[in-house]
Amino acid sequence: MAPNAATGDALYGANLNARHLMVMFWCSMLMLFDGYDLVIYGSILPRLMHDWNLSPVTAGFIGSSALFGMMIGALTLGSASDRFGRRRIILLCLVLFGIAAFGNAFCTNTTEFTICRFMTGVGLGAMVPNIVALVTEMSPGSKRNVMVTIMLSFFSVGGVIAALTGKAITPAWGWRANFLVAGIPLLFFPAFYKWLPESLSYLIAQKRFSQAEPLLRRYAPDFQGSAASLATASDEHSQPRIRTVELFAHGRAFDTLLLWIAFGMCMLMVYGLNTWLPKLMAANGYSLGSSLSFLITLNIGAVIGGLFSGWLADRYGGKPTLILFFAMAAVSIGLLGYKQSPVVLNILLMVAGATTIGTLCIAHAFAAHLYPASIRSTGVGWAAAAGRFGAMAGPALGGYLLSQKFAVSLSFLVFAVPGIVAAIAVLLISNRHVRAESHMQALAPQAE
């Protein structure tokens, strides 16, 4: 069982065991909270606009505030774990977004509400790249794509729960009750503190071998070497470098920029649809109740797409999977603007969810594979941060389109264009790093 010596990765050839699944489980719960906290705004938006007499532009600005916070969080705390450790930053983010989301229930004006949404975004934006890095680094090499995408697909599970609570709780208890539910993650902090491990790659990079050794025995029990043996003189960790600069070194610059474009286009579709789908469908002649049901269908499709994309990526590669999904996203979103039969409409919604939110799952896994462990959290964090420009544009763009009273078909076509742009961006990414990753997996023994 040979590790990836360049990154001190003893888990590449490890057999899947319960401890790997436990890491995926706890990180999946964090993604569920992430999905709930971000999708809940779209589900309560019609009631909030009515109660506070908000214009579409103002509502879009409030929606974008959380996404701006996610960009700030990804750029700061999201990259900080390459220096301070994955576990410490993840726990800090859990407290931050839990308190801020809970605080939304007690806001009395748009300023307070926007600040709480912004701070929720900071916590979530910093958390996502770190749990992606943690699952990537604590999973067997042959299972990484599927484990990361399973974990990320729980964003959509949280979105389904948010849509269901928005439909069930809001009429009886008001929109504030949804944010009381958002405080539940704080109750689970002791469990996360006890069970969430530090990254083995990070500990080896920091030469904290006494802490790495027990983890090595638990997560790669068949590995014959020691933690110290994984730290080689050629390891990138042995030389202090500016991690952000490394994203553009060694021929990565163009690929990094293309990855950022793909993330931005994907997030524009994801957050634009999750924020404005109920209002757009209502404008297309559907009742508000059925429009909320469409949001549920969209996120159910996202769960299926997230899981399926991981399987496809492990079988055929992340790059062709991304190109296929982005193309399907453009087609399905464009067709949503036209009257369809109930069966076709629900199929289109599920495909749109699978190929936008579901695509975001494999996009994170793809980004994690493009960078070595020494800059993995930084690489994923900056890609996610760049993507937040698209995420912020989504709610704002939807608000603008509604305020201008454009035809619903045109609005959906506008949201479809980013899928084409993203597909082209991924197509242009060099195959060099992708092939290197495939070669490493081919050398690693397969899990039995």
Contacts in CASP RR format, 6 or more apart in sequence:
PFRMAT RR
TARGET T0000
AUTHOR 0000-0000-0000
METHOD contacts of the structure
MODEL  1
MAPNAATGDALYGANLNARHLMVMFWCSMLMLFDGYDLVIYGSILPRLMH
DWNLSPVTAGFIGSSALFGMMIGALTLGSASDRFGRRRIILLCLVLFGIA
AFGNAFCTNTTEFTICRFMTGVGLGAMVPNIVALVTEMSPGSKRNVMVTI
MLSFFSVGGVIAALTGKAITPAWGWRANFLVAGIPLLFFPAFYKWLPESL
SYLIAQKRFSQAEPLLRRYAPDFQGSAASLATASDEHSQPRIRTVELFAH
GRAFDTLLLWIAFGMCMLMVYGLNTWLPKLMAANGYSLGSSLSFLITLNI
GAVIGGLFSGWLADRYGGKPTLILFFAMAAVSIGLLGYKQSPVVLNILLM
VAGATTIGTLCIAHAFAAHLYPASIRSTGVGWAAAAGRFGAMAGPALGGY
LLSQKFAVSLSFLVFAVPGIVAAIAVLLISNRHVRAESHMQALAPQAE
1 10 0 8 1.000
1 13 0 8 1.000
1 14 0 8 1.000
1 220 0 8 1.000
1 222 0 8 1.000
1 223 0 8 1.000
1 224 0 8 1.000
1 445 0 8 1.000
2 12 0 8 1.000
2 13 0 8 1.000
2 443 0 8 1.000
2 444 0 8 1.000
3 9 0 8 1.000
3 10 0 8 1.000
3 11 0 8 1.000
3 12 0 8 1.000
3 13 0 8 1.000
3 223 0 8 1.000
3 230 0 8 1.000
4 12 0 8 1.000
4 440 0 8 1.000
5 230 0 8 1.000
5 232 0 8 1.000
5 234 0 8 1.000
5 235 0 8 1.000
6 232 0 8 1.000
6 234 0 8 1.000
6 235 0 8 1.000
6 236 0 8 1.000
6 372 0 8 1.000
7 201 0 8 1.000
7 235 0 8 1.000
7 236 0 8 1.000
7 372 0 8 1.000
7 373 0 8 1.000
7 374 0 8 1.000
8 201 0 8 1.000
8 204 0 8 1.000
8 205 0 8 1.000
8 230 0 8 1.000
8 231 0 8 1.000
8 232 0 8 1.000
8 235 0 8 1.000
8 373 0 8 1.000
9 137 0 8 1.000
9 201 0 8 1.000
9 230 0 8 1.000
9 373 0 8 1.000
10 200 0 8 1.000
10 216 0 8 1.000
10 220 0 8 1.000
10 223 0 8 1.000
10 225 0 8 1.000
10 230 0 8 1.000
11 137 0 8 1.000
11 138 0 8 1.000
11 139 0 8 1.000
11 140 0 8 1.000
11 141 0 8 1.000
11 200 0 8 1.000
11 219 0 8 1.000
11 220 0 8 1.000
12 140 0 8 1.000
12 141 0 8 1.000
12 440 0 8 1.000
12 441 0 8 1.000
12 444 0 8 1.000
13 140 0 8 1.000
13 141 0 8 1.000
13 142 0 8 1.000
13 220 0 8 1.000
13 444 0 8 1.000
13 445 0 8 1.000
13 447 0 8 1.000
14 20 0 8 1.000
14 140 0 8 1.000
14 141 0 8 1.000
14 219 0 8 1.000
14 220 0 8 1.000
14 221 0 8 1.000
14 222 0 8 1.000
14 223 0 8 1.000
14 447 0 8 1.000
15 140 0 8 1.000
15 222 0 8 1.000
15 447 0 8 1.000
15 448 0 8 1.000
16 140 0 8 1.000
16 143 0 8 1.000
16 447 0 8 1.000
17 219 0 8 1.000
17 221 0 8 1.000
19 218 0 8 1.000
19 219 0 8 1.000
20 138 0 8 1.000
20 139 0 8 1.000
20 140 0 8 1.000
20 143 0 8 1.000
20 147 0 8 1.000
20 219 0 8 1.000
22 195 0 8 1.000
23 134 0 8 1.000
23 135 0 8 1.000
23 138 0 8 1.000
23 139 0 8 1.000
23 196 0 8 1.000
23 197 0 8 1.000
24 135 0 8 1.000
24 139 0 8 1.000
24 147 0 8 1.000
24 150 0 8 1.000
24 151 0 8 1.000
26 191 0 8 1.000
26 192 0 8 1.000
26 195 0 8 1.000
26 196 0 8 1.000
27 131 0 8 1.000
27 134 0 8 1.000
27 135 0 8 1.000
27 151 0 8 1.000
27 196 0 8 1.000
28 150 0 8 1.000
28 151 0 8 1.000
28 154 0 8 1.000
29 154 0 8 1.000
29 188 0 8 1.000
30 90 0 8 1.000
30 94 0 8 1.000
30 127 0 8 1.000
30 131 0 8 1.000
30 185 0 8 1.000
30 192 0 8 1.000
31 128 0 8 1.000
31 131 0 8 1.000
31 151 0 8 1.000
31 152 0 8 1.000
31 153 0 8 1.000
31 154 0 8 1.000
31 155 0 8 1.000
31 158 0 8 1.000
32 154 0 8 1.000
32 155 0 8 1.000
32 157 0 8 1.000
32 158 0 8 1.000
32 161 0 8 1.000
33 94 0 8 1.000
33 97 0 8 1.000
33 98 0 8 1.000
33 158 0 8 1.000
33 182 0 8 1.000
33 184 0 8 1.000
33 185 0 8 1.000
34 97 0 8 1.000
34 124 0 8 1.000
34 127 0 8 1.000
34 128 0 8 1.000
34 155 0 8 1.000
34 158 0 8 1.000
35 154 0 8 1.000
35 155 0 8 1.000
35 156 0 8 1.000
35 157 0 8 1.000
35 158 0 8 1.000
35 159 0 8 1.000
35 162 0 8 1.000
36 158 0 8 1.000
36 159 0 8 1.000
36 161 0 8 1.000
36 162 0 8 1.000
36 181 0 8 1.000
36 182 0 8 1.000
37 97 0 8 1.000
37 98 0 8 1.000
37 101 0 8 1.000
37 120 0 8 1.000
37 121 0 8 1.000
37 124 0 8 1.000
37 162 0 8 1.000
37 182 0 8 1.000
38 66 0 8 1.000
38 121 0 8 1.000
38 124 0 8 1.000
38 155 0 8 1.000
38 159 0 8 1.000
38 271 0 8 1.000
38 274 0 8 1.000
39 158 0 8 1.000
39 159 0 8 1.000
39 162 0 8 1.000
39 163 0 8 1.000
39 274 0 8 1.000
39 295 0 8 1.000
39 299 0 8 1.000
40 159 0 8 1.000
40 162 0 8 1.000
40 165 0 8 1.000
40 166 0 8 1.000
40 178 0 8 1.000
40 179 0 8 1.000
40 182 0 8 1.000
41 62 0 8 1.000
41 63 0 8 1.000
41 66 0 8 1.000
41 117 0 8 1.000
41 275 0 8 1.000
42 274 0 8 1.000
42 275 0 8 1.000
42 276 0 8 1.000
42 278 0 8 1.000
42 295 0 8 1.000
43 162 0 8 1.000
43 163 0 8 1.000
43 165 0 8 1.000
43 166 0 8 1.000
43 167 0 8 1.000
43 170 0 8 1.000
43 178 0 8 1.000
43 278 0 8 1.000
43 292 0 8 1.000
43 295 0 8 1.000
44 166 0 8 1.000
44 170 0 8 1.000
44 175 0 8 1.000
44 178 0 8 1.000
45 59 0 8 1.000
45 275 0 8 1.000
45 278 0 8 1.000
45 279 0 8 1.000
46 278 0 8 1.000
46 279 0 8 1.000
46 282 0 8 1.000
46 288 0 8 1.000
47 170 0 8 1.000
47 174 0 8 1.000
47 175 0 8 1.000
48 54 0 8 1.000
48 59 0 8 1.000
48 175 0 8 1.000
49 56 0 8 1.000
49 59 0 8 1.000
51 175 0 8 1.000
52 110 0 8 1.000
54 62 0 8 1.000
54 110 0 8 1.000
55 403 0 8 1.000
56 279 0 8 1.000
56 398 0 8 1.000
56 399 0 8 1.000
56 400 0 8 1.000
56 402 0 8 1.000
56 403 0 8 1.000
57 396 0 8 1.000
57 399 0 8 1.000
57 400 0 8 1.000
57 403 0 8 1.000
58 110 0 8 1.000
59 395 0 8 1.000
59 399 0 8 1.000
60 275 0 8 1.000
60 395 0 8 1.000
60 396 0 8 1.000
60 398 0 8 1.000
60 399 0 8 1.000
61 114 0 8 1.000
61 395 0 8 1.000
61 396 0 8 1.000
62 110 0 8 1.000
62 113 0 8 1.000
62 114 0 8 1.000
62 117 0 8 1.000
63 117 0 8 1.000
63 275 0 8 1.000
63 395 0 8 1.000
64 391 0 8 1.000
64 392 0 8 1.000
64 393 0 8 1.000
64 394 0 8 1.000
64 395 0 8 1.000
64 396 0 8 1.000
65 114 0 8 1.000
65 115 0 8 1.000
65 117 0 8 1.000
65 118 0 8 1.000
66 117 0 8 1.000
66 118 0 8 1.000
66 120 0 8 1.000
66 121 0 8 1.000
66 124 0 8 1.000
67 121 0 8 1.000
67 267 0 8 1.000
67 271 0 8 1.000
67 388 0 8 1.000
67 390 0 8 1.000
67 391 0 8 1.000
67 392 0 8 1.000
67 395 0 8 1.000
68 118 0 8 1.000
68 121 0 8 1.000
68 388 0 8 1.000
68 392 0 8 1.000
69 118 0 8 1.000
69 119 0 8 1.000
69 121 0 8 1.000
69 122 0 8 1.000
69 123 0 8 1.000
69 125 0 8 1.000
69 388 0 8 1.000
70 121 0 8 1.000
70 122 0 8 1.000
70 123 0 8 1.000
70 124 0 8 1.000
70 125 0 8 1.000
70 128 0 8 1.000
70 384 0 8 1.000
70 385 0 8 1.000
70 388 0 8 1.000
70 391 0 8 1.000
71 125 0 8 1.000
71 385 0 8 1.000
71 387 0 8 1.000
71 388 0 8 1.000
71 389 0 8 1.000
71 391 0 8 1.000
71 392 0 8 1.000
72 122 0 8 1.000
72 385 0 8 1.000
73 121 0 8 1.000
73 122 0 8 1.000
73 123 0 8 1.000
73 125 0 8 1.000
73 126 0 8 1.000
73 385 0 8 1.000
74 125 0 8 1.000
74 126 0 8 1.000
74 128 0 8 1.000
74 129 0 8 1.000
74 381 0 8 1.000
74 382 0 8 1.000
74 384 0 8 1.000
74 385 0 8 1.000
74 388 0 8 1.000
75 381 0 8 1.000
75 382 0 8 1.000
75 385 0 8 1.000
76 122 0 8 1.000
76 126 0 8 1.000
77 89 0 8 1.000
77 92 0 8 1.000
77 93 0 8 1.000
77 122 0 8 1.000
77 123 0 8 1.000
77 125 0 8 1.000
77 126 0 8 1.000
78 89 0 8 1.000
78 125 0 8 1.000
78 126 0 8 1.000
78 127 0 8 1.000
78 129 0 8 1.000
78 130 0 8 1.000
78 377 0 8 1.000
78 381 0 8 1.000
79 129 0 8 1.000
79 243 0 8 1.000
79 244 0 8 1.000
79 377 0 8 1.000
79 378 0 8 1.000
79 379 0 8 1.000
79 381 0 8 1.000
79 382 0 8 1.000
80 89 0 8 1.000
80 126 0 8 1.000
81 88 0 8 1.000
81 89 0 8 1.000
81 90 0 8 1.000
81 129 0 8 1.000
81 130 0 8 1.000
81 133 0 8 1.000
81 202 0 8 1.000
81 377 0 8 1.000
82 202 0 8 1.000
82 243 0 8 1.000
82 374 0 8 1.000
82 375 0 8 1.000
82 376 0 8 1.000
82 377 0 8 1.000
82 378 0 8 1.000
85 198 0 8 1.000
85 199 0 8 1.000
85 202 0 8 1.000
86 130 0 8 1.000
86 131 0 8 1.000
86 133 0 8 1.000
86 134 0 8 1.000
86 137 0 8 1.000
86 198 0 8 1.000
86 199 0 8 1.000
86 202 0 8 1.000
86 377 0 8 1.000
87 134 0 8 1.000
87 196 0 8 1.000
87 197 0 8 1.000
87 198 0 8 1.000
87 199 0 8 1.000
89 126 0 8 1.000
89 127 0 8 1.000
89 130 0 8 1.000
90 127 0 8 1.000
90 130 0 8 1.000
90 131 0 8 1.000
90 134 0 8 1.000
90 192 0 8 1.000
90 196 0 8 1.000
91 189 0 8 1.000
91 192 0 8 1.000
91 193 0 8 1.000
91 196 0 8 1.000
92 126 0 8 1.000
93 123 0 8 1.000
93 124 0 8 1.000
93 125 0 8 1.000
93 126 0 8 1.000
93 127 0 8 1.000
93 130 0 8 1.000
94 127 0 8 1.000
94 185 0 8 1.000
94 186 0 8 1.000
94 189 0 8 1.000
94 192 0 8 1.000
95 186 0 8 1.000
95 189 0 8 1.000
96 119 0 8 1.000
96 122 0 8 1.000
96 123 0 8 1.000
96 126 0 8 1.000
97 119 0 8 1.000
97 120 0 8 1.000
97 121 0 8 1.000
97 122 0 8 1.000
97 123 0 8 1.000
97 124 0 8 1.000
97 127 0 8 1.000
97 185 0 8 1.000
98 120 0 8 1.000
98 182 0 8 1.000
98 183 0 8 1.000
98 185 0 8 1.000
98 186 0 8 1.000
99 119 0 8 1.000
99 183 0 8 1.000
99 186 0 8 1.000
100 116 0 8 1.000
100 117 0 8 1.000
100 118 0 8 1.000
100 119 0 8 1.000
100 120 0 8 1.000
100 121 0 8 1.000
100 122 0 8 1.000
100 123 0 8 1.000
101 116 0 8 1.000
101 120 0 8 1.000
101 179 0 8 1.000
101 182 0 8 1.000
101 183 0 8 1.000
102 179 0 8 1.000
102 180 0 8 1.000
102 182 0 8 1.000
102 183 0 8 1.000
102 186 0 8 1.000
103 116 0 8 1.000
103 179 0 8 1.000
104 113 0 8 1.000
104 116 0 8 1.000
104 117 0 8 1.000
104 120 0 8 1.000
104 176 0 8 1.000
104 179 0 8 1.000
104 182 0 8 1.000
105 176 0 8 1.000
105 177 0 8 1.000
105 178 0 8 1.000
105 179 0 8 1.000
105 180 0 8 1.000
105 182 0 8 1.000
106 176 0 8 1.000
107 113 0 8 1.000
107 116 0 8 1.000
125 384 0 8 1.000
125 385 0 8 1.000
125 388 0 8 1.000
128 364 0 8 1.000
128 380 0 8 1.000
128 381 0 8 1.000
128 384 0 8 1.000
129 364 0 8 1.000
129 377 0 8 1.000
129 379 0 8 1.000
129 380 0 8 1.000
129 381 0 8 1.000
129 383 0 8 1.000
129 384 0 8 1.000
130 377 0 8 1.000
131 151 0 8 1.000
132 148 0 8 1.000
132 151 0 8 1.000
132 152 0 8 1.000
132 364 0 8 1.000
132 365 0 8 1.000
132 367 0 8 1.000
132 368 0 8 1.000
132 380 0 8 1.000
133 199 0 8 1.000
133 368 0 8 1.000
133 376 0 8 1.000
133 377 0 8 1.000
133 380 0 8 1.000
134 196 0 8 1.000
134 199 0 8 1.000
135 144 0 8 1.000
135 147 0 8 1.000
135 148 0 8 1.000
135 151 0 8 1.000
136 144 0 8 1.000
136 148 0 8 1.000
136 365 0 8 1.000
136 368 0 8 1.000
136 369 0 8 1.000
136 376 0 8 1.000
137 199 0 8 1.000
137 200 0 8 1.000
137 201 0 8 1.000
137 202 0 8 1.000
137 373 0 8 1.000
137 376 0 8 1.000
138 197 0 8 1.000
138 199 0 8 1.000
138 200 0 8 1.000
138 219 0 8 1.000
139 147 0 8 1.000
139 148 0 8 1.000
140 444 0 8 1.000
140 447 0 8 1.000
141 440 0 8 1.000
141 441 0 8 1.000
141 444 0 8 1.000
142 314 0 8 1.000
142 441 0 8 1.000
142 444 0 8 1.000
142 446 0 8 1.000
142 447 0 8 1.000
143 314 0 8 1.000
143 447 0 8 1.000
144 365 0 8 1.000
144 368 0 8 1.000
144 369 0 8 1.000
145 310 0 8 1.000
145 313 0 8 1.000
145 314 0 8 1.000
145 317 0 8 1.000
145 318 0 8 1.000
145 362 0 8 1.000
145 365 0 8 1.000
145 369 0 8 1.000
146 310 0 8 1.000
146 311 0 8 1.000
146 313 0 8 1.000
146 314 0 8 1.000
148 310 0 8 1.000
148 361 0 8 1.000
148 364 0 8 1.000
148 365 0 8 1.000
148 368 0 8 1.000
149 306 0 8 1.000
149 307 0 8 1.000
149 309 0 8 1.000
149 310 0 8 1.000
149 313 0 8 1.000
149 358 0 8 1.000
149 361 0 8 1.000
149 362 0 8 1.000
149 365 0 8 1.000
150 306 0 8 1.000
150 307 0 8 1.000
150 310 0 8 1.000
152 306 0 8 1.000
152 358 0 8 1.000
152 360 0 8 1.000
152 361 0 8 1.000
152 364 0 8 1.000
152 365 0 8 1.000
153 302 0 8 1.000
153 303 0 8 1.000
153 305 0 8 1.000
153 306 0 8 1.000
153 307 0 8 1.000
153 358 0 8 1.000
153 361 0 8 1.000
155 302 0 8 1.000
155 357 0 8 1.000
155 360 0 8 1.000
155 361 0 8 1.000
156 299 0 8 1.000
156 300 0 8 1.000
156 301 0 8 1.000
156 302 0 8 1.000
156 303 0 8 1.000
156 306 0 8 1.000
156 353 0 8 1.000
156 357 0 8 1.000
156 358 0 8 1.000
157 299 0 8 1.000
157 303 0 8 1.000
158 299 0 8 1.000
159 274 0 8 1.000
159 299 0 8 1.000
159 302 0 8 1.000
160 296 0 8 1.000
160 299 0 8 1.000
160 300 0 8 1.000
160 303 0 8 1.000
162 178 0 8 1.000
163 292 0 8 1.000
163 293 0 8 1.000
163 295 0 8 1.000
163 296 0 8 1.000
163 299 0 8 1.000
164 296 0 8 1.000
165 178 0 8 1.000
165 181 0 8 1.000
166 175 0 8 1.000
166 178 0 8 1.000
166 292 0 8 1.000
167 289 0 8 1.000
167 292 0 8 1.000
167 293 0 8 1.000
167 296 0 8 1.000
169 177 0 8 1.000
169 178 0 8 1.000
169 181 0 8 1.000
170 177 0 8 1.000
170 178 0 8 1.000
197 215 0 8 1.000
198 211 0 8 1.000
198 215 0 8 1.000
200 212 0 8 1.000
200 215 0 8 1.000
200 216 0 8 1.000
200 219 0 8 1.000
200 227 0 8 1.000
201 373 0 8 1.000
201 376 0 8 1.000
202 373 0 8 1.000
203 209 0 8 1.000
203 211 0 8 1.000
203 212 0 8 1.000
203 215 0 8 1.000
203 227 0 8 1.000
204 212 0 8 1.000
204 227 0 8 1.000
204 230 0 8 1.000
204 231 0 8 1.000
204 237 0 8 1.000
205 231 0 8 1.000
205 235 0 8 1.000
205 237 0 8 1.000
205 373 0 8 1.000
205 374 0 8 1.000
206 237 0 8 1.000
207 231 0 8 1.000
209 226 0 8 1.000
209 227 0 8 1.000
209 228 0 8 1.000
209 231 0 8 1.000
212 227 0 8 1.000
213 226 0 8 1.000
213 227 0 8 1.000
216 223 0 8 1.000
216 226 0 8 1.000
216 227 0 8 1.000
231 237 0 8 1.000
231 238 0 8 1.000
232 238 0 8 1.000
235 374 0 8 1.000
236 246 0 8 1.000
236 372 0 8 1.000
236 374 0 8 1.000
236 375 0 8 1.000
237 373 0 8 1.000
237 374 0 8 1.000
241 374 0 8 1.000
243 374 0 8 1.000
243 375 0 8 1.000
243 378 0 8 1.000
244 378 0 8 1.000
244 382 0 8 1.000
246 252 0 8 1.000
246 374 0 8 1.000
246 375 0 8 1.000
246 378 0 8 1.000
247 253 0 8 1.000
247 256 0 8 1.000
247 371 0 8 1.000
247 375 0 8 1.000
247 378 0 8 1.000
247 379 0 8 1.000
247 382 0 8 1.000
248 256 0 8 1.000
252 370 0 8 1.000
252 371 0 8 1.000
252 433 0 8 1.000
254 428 0 8 1.000
254 430 0 8 1.000
255 370 0 8 1.000
255 429 0 8 1.000
255 430 0 8 1.000
255 433 0 8 1.000
256 379 0 8 1.000
256 382 0 8 1.000
256 383 0 8 1.000
258 425 0 8 1.000
258 426 0 8 1.000
258 428 0 8 1.000
258 429 0 8 1.000
259 366 0 8 1.000
259 367 0 8 1.000
259 370 0 8 1.000
259 383 0 8 1.000
259 425 0 8 1.000
259 429 0 8 1.000
260 382 0 8 1.000
260 383 0 8 1.000
260 386 0 8 1.000
260 387 0 8 1.000
261 386 0 8 1.000
261 421 0 8 1.000
261 422 0 8 1.000
261 425 0 8 1.000
262 322 0 8 1.000
262 326 0 8 1.000
262 363 0 8 1.000
262 422 0 8 1.000
262 425 0 8 1.000
262 426 0 8 1.000
262 429 0 8 1.000
263 363 0 8 1.000
263 367 0 8 1.000
263 383 0 8 1.000
263 384 0 8 1.000
263 386 0 8 1.000
263 387 0 8 1.000
264 386 0 8 1.000
264 387 0 8 1.000
264 388 0 8 1.000
264 389 0 8 1.000
264 390 0 8 1.000
264 391 0 8 1.000
264 418 0 8 1.000
264 422 0 8 1.000
265 326 0 8 1.000
265 390 0 8 1.000
265 418 0 8 1.000
265 419 0 8 1.000
265 421 0 8 1.000
265 422 0 8 1.000
265 425 0 8 1.000
266 326 0 8 1.000
266 356 0 8 1.000
266 359 0 8 1.000
266 360 0 8 1.000
266 363 0 8 1.000
266 387 0 8 1.000
266 418 0 8 1.000
266 419 0 8 1.000
266 422 0 8 1.000
267 360 0 8 1.000
267 387 0 8 1.000
267 388 0 8 1.000
267 390 0 8 1.000
267 391 0 8 1.000
267 394 0 8 1.000
268 390 0 8 1.000
268 391 0 8 1.000
268 393 0 8 1.000
268 394 0 8 1.000
268 397 0 8 1.000
268 415 0 8 1.000
268 418 0 8 1.000
269 329 0 8 1.000
269 333 0 8 1.000
269 356 0 8 1.000
269 394 0 8 1.000
269 415 0 8 1.000
269 418 0 8 1.000
269 419 0 8 1.000
270 356 0 8 1.000
270 357 0 8 1.000
270 360 0 8 1.000
270 391 0 8 1.000
271 390 0 8 1.000
271 391 0 8 1.000
271 392 0 8 1.000
271 394 0 8 1.000
271 395 0 8 1.000
272 394 0 8 1.000
272 395 0 8 1.000
272 397 0 8 1.000
272 398 0 8 1.000
272 415 0 8 1.000
273 298 0 8 1.000
273 333 0 8 1.000
273 352 0 8 1.000
273 353 0 8 1.000
273 356 0 8 1.000
273 415 0 8 1.000
274 295 0 8 1.000
274 298 0 8 1.000
274 299 0 8 1.000
274 357 0 8 1.000
275 394 0 8 1.000
275 395 0 8 1.000
275 398 0 8 1.000
276 394 0 8 1.000
276 395 0 8 1.000
276 398 0 8 1.000
276 399 0 8 1.000
276 402 0 8 1.000
277 291 0 8 1.000
277 294 0 8 1.000
277 295 0 8 1.000
277 298 0 8 1.000
278 288 0 8 1.000
278 291 0 8 1.000
278 292 0 8 1.000
278 294 0 8 1.000
278 295 0 8 1.000
279 291 0 8 1.000
279 402 0 8 1.000
280 337 0 8 1.000
280 398 0 8 1.000
280 402 0 8 1.000
280 408 0 8 1.000
280 411 0 8 1.000
280 412 0 8 1.000
281 290 0 8 1.000
281 291 0 8 1.000
281 294 0 8 1.000
282 288 0 8 1.000
282 291 0 8 1.000
283 402 0 8 1.000
283 408 0 8 1.000
284 337 0 8 1.000
284 339 0 8 1.000
284 408 0 8 1.000
286 294 0 8 1.000
294 345 0 8 1.000
294 349 0 8 1.000
297 346 0 8 1.000
297 349 0 8 1.000
297 350 0 8 1.000
298 349 0 8 1.000
298 350 0 8 1.000
298 352 0 8 1.000
298 353 0 8 1.000
298 357 0 8 1.000
299 353 0 8 1.000
299 357 0 8 1.000
300 350 0 8 1.000
301 349 0 8 1.000
301 350 0 8 1.000
301 351 0 8 1.000
301 353 0 8 1.000
301 354 0 8 1.000
301 357 0 8 1.000
301 358 0 8 1.000
302 353 0 8 1.000
302 354 0 8 1.000
302 356 0 8 1.000
302 357 0 8 1.000
302 358 0 8 1.000
304 350 0 8 1.000
304 354 0 8 1.000
305 325 0 8 1.000
305 353 0 8 1.000
305 354 0 8 1.000
305 355 0 8 1.000
305 358 0 8 1.000
305 359 0 8 1.000
305 361 0 8 1.000
306 354 0 8 1.000
306 357 0 8 1.000
306 358 0 8 1.000
306 359 0 8 1.000
306 361 0 8 1.000
306 362 0 8 1.000
308 354 0 8 1.000
309 321 0 8 1.000
309 325 0 8 1.000
309 354 0 8 1.000
309 358 0 8 1.000
309 359 0 8 1.000
309 361 0 8 1.000
309 362 0 8 1.000
310 321 0 8 1.000
310 361 0 8 1.000
310 362 0 8 1.000
310 365 0 8 1.000
312 318 0 8 1.000
312 321 0 8 1.000
312 324 0 8 1.000
312 362 0 8 1.000
313 321 0 8 1.000
313 362 0 8 1.000
313 365 0 8 1.000
313 366 0 8 1.000
317 434 0 8 1.000
317 438 0 8 1.000
318 362 0 8 1.000
318 365 0 8 1.000
318 366 0 8 1.000
318 369 0 8 1.000
318 434 0 8 1.000
319 366 0 8 1.000
319 426 0 8 1.000
319 427 0 8 1.000
319 429 0 8 1.000
319 431 0 8 1.000
319 434 0 8 1.000
321 362 0 8 1.000
322 359 0 8 1.000
322 362 0 8 1.000
322 363 0 8 1.000
322 366 0 8 1.000
322 422 0 8 1.000
322 423 0 8 1.000
322 426 0 8 1.000
323 423 0 8 1.000
323 426 0 8 1.000
323 427 0 8 1.000
325 354 0 8 1.000
325 355 0 8 1.000
325 358 0 8 1.000
325 359 0 8 1.000
325 362 0 8 1.000
326 355 0 8 1.000
326 359 0 8 1.000
326 419 0 8 1.000
326 420 0 8 1.000
326 422 0 8 1.000
326 423 0 8 1.000
326 426 0 8 1.000
327 419 0 8 1.000
327 420 0 8 1.000
327 423 0 8 1.000
328 351 0 8 1.000
328 354 0 8 1.000
328 355 0 8 1.000
329 351 0 8 1.000
329 352 0 8 1.000
329 353 0 8 1.000
329 355 0 8 1.000
329 356 0 8 1.000
329 359 0 8 1.000
329 416 0 8 1.000
329 419 0 8 1.000
329 422 0 8 1.000
330 416 0 8 1.000
330 417 0 8 1.000
330 418 0 8 1.000
330 419 0 8 1.000
330 420 0 8 1.000
330 423 0 8 1.000
331 416 0 8 1.000
332 348 0 8 1.000
332 351 0 8 1.000
332 352 0 8 1.000
332 353 0 8 1.000
332 355 0 8 1.000
333 352 0 8 1.000
333 356 0 8 1.000
333 412 0 8 1.000
333 415 0 8 1.000
333 416 0 8 1.000
333 419 0 8 1.000
334 409 0 8 1.000
334 412 0 8 1.000
334 413 0 8 1.000
334 415 0 8 1.000
334 416 0 8 1.000
335 348 0 8 1.000
335 412 0 8 1.000
336 345 0 8 1.000
336 348 0 8 1.000
336 349 0 8 1.000
336 352 0 8 1.000
336 412 0 8 1.000
337 408 0 8 1.000
337 409 0 8 1.000
337 411 0 8 1.000
337 412 0 8 1.000
337 413 0 8 1.000
338 409 0 8 1.000
340 348 0 8 1.000
363 383 0 8 1.000
364 380 0 8 1.000
364 384 0 8 1.000
367 379 0 8 1.000
367 380 0 8 1.000
367 383 0 8 1.000
367 384 0 8 1.000
368 376 0 8 1.000
368 380 0 8 1.000
369 433 0 8 1.000
369 434 0 8 1.000
369 437 0 8 1.000
370 379 0 8 1.000
370 433 0 8 1.000
370 434 0 8 1.000
370 437 0 8 1.000
371 378 0 8 1.000
371 379 0 8 1.000
371 380 0 8 1.000
390 418 0 8 1.000
394 415 0 8 1.000
397 414 0 8 1.000
397 415 0 8 1.000
398 411 0 8 1.000
398 415 0 8 1.000
401 410 0 8 1.000
401 411 0 8 1.000
401 414 0 8 1.000
402 411 0 8 1.000
END
